Amino acid sequence: MTEPEQQSQHDGVDRIIAQWRAVRPDLDASPMGVIGRISRASRLLERGIKENLALHGIEPWEFDVLATLLRAGAPHVLTAGELSSAAMVSSAALTNRIDHLVEKGLVDRAVDPAHRRRVLISLTESGRELANRLVEHHLVGEEGQLTGLTGAERDQLAGLLRRVLVTLGDHVEG
């Protein structure tokens, strides 16, 4: 589909904005065009990711934990606190997730010998192998979800979304 054809098509957000313009022409509904599309795109992208990972019998949260440990670099070990922070989940939720992954033989849990109050979470060999296969499969799936955009458009969209996220307070130091 060519760019003019894509731009002439309408999505569900266009319908919603048109409805608001009809019943409340005094309101500027244009922010809904951005927020509504980000929200809808998020749901559709998440559904695609979930379906893609399901092909390997993995839930998105399992992939998140495995990928977080993998991208930590060798020896693929994080404290429970570091993993909780990186995965953006509570300690209680992380405990349940780690229990599940330990049962599957994908991660190990151990007390940090240097600080007995800290728990270390590490990838097992099978967890590392699975995480490496999954990340490759995941990136192919994400590439497929973005086929409607050129490389330059993807870069532009990524930059604009980064600005939105930073404005909303999602930024890291360094």
Summary of the structure (lengths in Angstrom):
residues: 174
radius of gyration: 20.7
end to end distance: 40.5
largest distance: 66.4
contacts: 428
relative contact order: 0.10
helix: 66%
strand: 7%
